[in-house]
Amino acid sequence: MNTFQYVVVSIDGDYANLRRIDVESEETKLVARALLPPEIMEGTKLLYELMQYEIMENA
């Protein structure tokens, strides 16, 4: 089972740009906001696990 950590870099309408923070990366991933928790904002840290995104506690 893979888990990944992301940070919300920007929000553009119905999409958000995410960047991985668990590895060195400058690439962003475009994700539909419908797949993300509704309370996200720029700078929110997310955990992707079991095909779901959730806000990381203590982040």
Phi and psi in degrees as a GROMACS rama.xvg file:
@    title "Ramachandran Plot"
@    xaxis  label "Phi"
@    yaxis  label "Psi"
@TYPE xy
-95.1623  139.886  ASN-2
-127.372  142.705  THR-3
-133.602  149.803  PHE-4
-114.652  134.726  GLN-5
-130.978  160.449  TYR-6
-124.602  141.806  VAL-7
-77.2362  115.672  VAL-8
-85.1149  -44.0171  VAL-9
-157.369  158.875  SER-10
-122.55  129.802  ILE-11
-132.748  92.2701  ASP-12
64.8033  -119.74  GLY-13
-87.4793  8.47086  ASP-14
-130.622  155.837  TYR-15
-130.559  143.315  ALA-16
-96.0667  123.167  ASN-17
-113.718  144.619  LEU-18
-124.408  134.432  ARG-19
-67.651  139.159  ARG-20
-119.622  -3.4663  ILE-21
-87.7549  -9.59037  ASP-22
-137.682  161.278  VAL-23
-70.0094  113.907  GLU-24
-158.7  140.968  SER-25
-109.364  -6.045  GLU-26
-72.6113  146.724  GLU-27
-112.464  158.497  THR-28
-123.469  126.844  LYS-29
-86.9143  122.332  LEU-30
-129.104  136.324  VAL-31
-64.2643  134.42  ALA-32
-63.2716  -22.6212  ARG-33
-62.9103  -21.9868  ALA-34
-90.2577  -6.59684  LEU-35
-108.754  157.944  LEU-36
-58.0728  139.456  PRO-37
-65.6959  -22.1751  PRO-38
-89.6468  11.4489  GLU-39
-66.8446  154.6  ILE-40
-148.526  172.825  MET-41
-57.7179  132.78  GLU-42
96.5368  -11.2225  GLY-43
-66.6377  134.7  THR-44
-96.3916  134.473  LYS-45
-122.649  149.668  LEU-46
-113.407  127.696  LEU-47
-106.65  118.649  TYR-48
-153.927  138.675  GLU-49
53.6402  42.4067  LEU-50
61.3095  27.9458  MET-51
-136.234  146.691  GLN-52
-102.905  136.005  TYR-53
-140.696  152.505  GLU-54
-71.148  134.079  ILE-55
-77.6454  127.971  MET-56
-72.962  152.88  GLU-57
59.3586  32.5138  ASN-58
